[in-house]
Amino acid sequence: MKRAKLLQKMVETGIIAVIRSETPAKALKTVEALVAGGITGIELTFSVPHASRVIEQVVDRYEGTNVVVGAGTVLDVTSARLAIMAGAKFIVSPTFSKEVAFLCNLYQVPYVPGVYTPNEAQQALEYGAELVKLFPGKLAGPMVIDEFHGPFPYLNVMPSGGVNVANLVDWFAAGAKVVAVGGDLLEPAKHDDYAAVTAKATEYIAKWREWQQN
């Protein structure tokens, strides 16, 4: 039940912000800017220095709120365990790892592996993944979700890579359960313009809520 509840909370955020920062301090400021703009799905990647410590700080800061914090770019079982011990509520990888899948199943934490082909999607399902990351989404395009739903009608998909404000609705209309957004949303953070990150987050959330109401 724990995993199901965590997965539902993740999906309910609508938008998962994928954070890659040069320093822990910049990552923390970026999270603050995103939350101020209404985005409550946070994926702190292991490309952030001392990622597990940053995850722990963010989890502690937003304990008891609707902010859901997970770990991304998890390439091995050691990183996955560090993230889970730090409080990560979901684990995202660019590819599939059965060892990481087993660990996440053991701790009842959602594992979201990257897939690009039907074979990869089937393998992820066989090892218990209830949500998969379509990556790179920019190359696949929204309509590939419908193609996946032919052989796998129950496959829950989170596109990552190439999602932006202009095509956000297209992804949801195609059947995405939740989307992961990085570059377009977080570009201003590279220049320490956190007010612009908040403004972009507000724009994304407004577009997502508009889709929900239609």
C-alpha positions in Angstrom: 0.0 0.0 0.0 2.9 2.4 0.7 4.1 2.2 -2.8 0.7 2.8 -4.3 0.1 5.8 -2.1 3.5 7.3 -3.0 2.9 6.7 -6.7 -0.5 8.4 -6.5 1.0 11.4 -4.8 3.6 11.6 -7.5 1.0 11.5 -10.3 -1.2 14.1 -8.5 1.6 16.7 -8.8 1.1 16.6 -12.6 4.5 18.0 -13.2 7.8 16.6 -11.9 10.7 19.2 -12.1 14.0 17.5 -12.9 16.7 19.5 -11.1 20.3 19.5 -12.2 22.5 22.1 -10.5 26.2 22.7 -10.2 26.0 23.1 -6.4 23.8 22.0 -3.5 23.0 25.6 -2.7 21.7 26.3 -6.3 19.6 23.1 -6.1 18.0 24.2 -2.9 17.2 27.7 -4.2 15.8 26.1 -7.4 13.5 23.9 -5.3 12.3 27.0 -3.3 11.5 28.8 -6.6 9.6 25.9 -8.0 7.5 25.4 -4.9 6.7 29.1 -4.8 5.4 28.8 -8.4 3.1 25.9 -7.5 5.2 22.9 -8.6 5.2 20.2 -5.9 6.9 17.3 -7.8 10.6 17.5 -7.3 13.2 15.1 -8.8 16.7 15.8 -7.5 19.1 14.1 -9.8 22.4 12.4 -8.8 24.2 14.8 -11.0 23.8 17.4 -8.2 26.9 17.2 -5.9 26.1 15.4 -2.6 22.7 14.6 -4.0 21.6 12.4 -1.1 22.3 15.2 1.4 20.3 17.6 -0.7 17.4 15.2 -0.9 17.4 14.8 2.9 17.4 18.6 3.4 14.5 19.1 1.0 12.5 16.2 2.5 13.0 17.7 6.0 12.1 21.2 4.9 8.8 20.2 3.2 7.8 17.4 5.6 4.0 17.5 6.1 3.3 19.5 2.9 2.1 18.3 -0.5 5.7 18.5 -1.9 6.8 15.1 -3.1 10.6 14.6 -3.4 12.3 11.9 -5.4 15.7 11.0 -6.8 16.7 11.0 -10.5 19.5 9.8 -12.7 19.8 6.8 -10.4 22.2 4.5 -12.2 23.0 1.9 -9.6 21.7 0.2 -6.5 24.0 2.0 -4.1 22.7 5.4 -5.3 19.1 4.1 -5.0 19.6 3.0 -1.4 21.3 6.3 -0.4 18.3 8.2 -1.9 15.8 6.0 -0.1 17.6 6.4 3.2 17.6 10.2 2.6 13.8 10.1 2.3 13.3 10.0 -1.5 9.7 9.0 -2.2 10.4 7.8 -5.8 13.4 6.7 -7.8 13.9 7.6 -11.5 16.5 6.1 -13.9 17.3 6.8 -17.5 17.4 3.0 -18.1 16.2 -0.1 -16.5 18.1 -1.9 -13.7 16.7 -5.1 -12.2 18.8 -4.6 -9.1 17.4 -1.2 -8.5 13.9 -2.6 -9.2 14.4 -5.2 -6.5 15.6 -2.7 -4.0 12.7 -0.3 -4.6 10.3 -3.2 -4.3 11.9 -4.2 -1.0 11.4 -0.7 0.4 8.0 -0.2 -1.3 9.2 2.9 -3.1 8.0 3.6 -6.7 10.7 2.8 -9.3 10.4 4.7 -12.6 12.8 3.3 -15.2 13.6 4.8 -18.5 12.2 3.0 -21.6 12.1 3.7 -25.3 11.1 0.4 -26.9 8.3 -2.1 -26.3 10.8 -4.7 -25.2 12.1 -2.3 -22.5 8.5 -1.5 -21.4 7.7 -5.1 -21.0 10.8 -5.8 -19.0 10.0 -2.9 -16.7 6.5 -4.2 -16.2 7.8 -7.7 -15.5 9.9 -6.4 -12.6 7.0 -4.5 -11.1 7.3 -0.9 -12.5 3.9 0.8 -12.3 5.1 3.9 -14.1 7.8 4.2 -16.7 9.8 7.1 -18.0 9.6 7.6 -21.7 13.1 8.8 -22.5 14.1 10.7 -24.6 10.6 12.0 -25.0 11.8 14.6 -27.5 12.7 11.9 -30.0 9.7 9.7 -29.4 6.9 12.4 -29.5 3.5 12.3 -27.7 1.8 9.9 -30.1 4.2 7.0 -29.2 2.2 6.7 -26.0 -0.8 5.6 -28.0 1.3 3.0 -29.8 2.6 1.6 -26.5 -1.0 1.4 -25.3 -1.7 -1.1 -28.1 0.2 -4.0 -26.6 0.3 -2.5 -23.1 -3.0 -0.7 -22.4 -2.3 -0.5 -18.7 1.2 1.1 -19.1 1.5 4.4 -17.2 3.9 6.7 -18.9 5.9 9.8 -17.7 7.6 11.5 -20.7 10.9 13.2 -20.0 13.0 15.2 -22.3 11.4 17.7 -24.7 8.4 18.6 -22.6 7.6 22.3 -22.5 4.7 24.7 -22.1 3.9 24.6 -25.8 3.4 20.8 -26.0 2.4 20.1 -22.4 -1.3 19.5 -23.3 -0.3 17.3 -26.2 1.5 14.9 -23.9 -1.5 14.7 -21.5 -3.9 14.4 -24.4 -1.8 11.5 -25.7 -2.2 9.6 -22.4 0.7 10.7 -20.1 0.0 10.2 -16.4 2.5 12.8 -15.3 5.3 14.7 -17.1 8.9 15.4 -16.2 10.3 18.8 -17.2 13.9 20.0 -17.0 15.6 22.3 -19.4 12.9 24.7 -20.4 11.6 25.1 -16.9 14.9 25.5 -15.2 17.0 27.4 -17.7 16.8 30.6 -15.7 18.3 28.9 -12.7 21.6 28.6 -14.6 21.8 32.4 -14.4 20.6 32.5 -10.8 17.3 34.1 -11.9 15.1 32.3 -9.5 12.2 34.7 -9.9 12.0 33.6 -13.5 11.9 30.0 -12.4 9.0 30.8 -10.2 7.3 32.6 -13.1 7.8 29.6 -15.4 6.6 27.2 -12.8 3.4 29.2 -12.4 2.9 29.1 -16.2 3.3 25.3 -16.3 0.9 24.7 -13.4 -1.7 27.1 -15.0 -1.5 25.1 -18.3 -1.8 21.8 -16.5 -4.8 22.9 -14.5 -6.4 24.3 -17.6 -6.1 20.9 -19.2 -7.6 19.2 -16.1 -10.7 21.4 -16.3 -11.3 20.8 -20.0 
